[in-house]
Amino acid sequence: MTDHLHTALAGIRSLAAYISVSLYVLLLAPPGIVLAVIFKWPEILYWLARGGVRLGLATVGITFHVTGLEHVQRHRAAVYCVNHASNIEPPILFMVLKALHPKLVVLYKAELRKALPVLKRAWDVVGFVPIERGSRARSMQAIETAAAALRGGKSFLIFPEGTRSRTGKLLPFKKGGFIMAIKGGATIVPVAIQGTSAAMRKGSPIIRPVVVSVRLGLPIKVTGRTLEERDTLISITRAAVQGLLEAGPIEAD
């Protein structure tokens, strides 16, 4: 099969995924939000989200393999630090982690609230925290909010590079997530995801069928560390993520 035909088929599947997931969100998100607010039942939004992610991944033909699930902090707050190369990573990681951690939330870029107005209300209901990187004062406020959520038992998924790496190499890690972890007294779990950059090429909306690997590493204890040690914590975490990436894709059984 030629590359042109592969691309055409991927384009058709991508269009089907965009349409089906958009309809799914438009039809189910509003009543889900109403039920979550009235009955104080945010779990329904997580359940609906998993359904939408399954629909989208199945339509475009993306599958994933996972190793290191024993490192998921099921009964304590944690910050899962993941490398970032593609926009399809958040939904995959949500599928990997949410089933094992019922209080998982996300620290996300505030500009997504304008791009995804239907979802922003759902994110507010379940406690996702938007961060405005262009405003130091608002960023610090978001970090304080997230630290309080960690102390309350919630866990966060973050992308400490702050943006997607175009080369596949790790970018420098930003400090906010680590300040949050120290203030919240949460364990850090390094995570490496591979294969996603091949799914969406730069500047293209087409999503190609790929097999993604997700590796979770040994937890890094934060208890007892001070804010003055955040750079050391960043170095330890970045080295751990780099090591997981160097282990390569997971071999299928």
Secondary structure, DSSP 4 states (H G I P E B T S, - for coil): --HHHHHHHHHHHHHHHHHHHHHHHHHHHHHHHHHHHHTT-THHHHHHHHHHHHHHHHHHT-EEEEE-GGGS-TTS-EEEEE----TTHHHHHHHHHHTT-TTEEEEEETTHHHH-HHHHHHHHHHT-EEE-TT-HHHHHHHHHHHHHHHHTT-EEEE-TTSS--SSSSPPPPPSHHHHHHHHHTPEEEEEEEES-TTTS-TT-------EEEEEE---B--TT--GGGHHHHHHHHHHHHHHHHHT-SPPP-
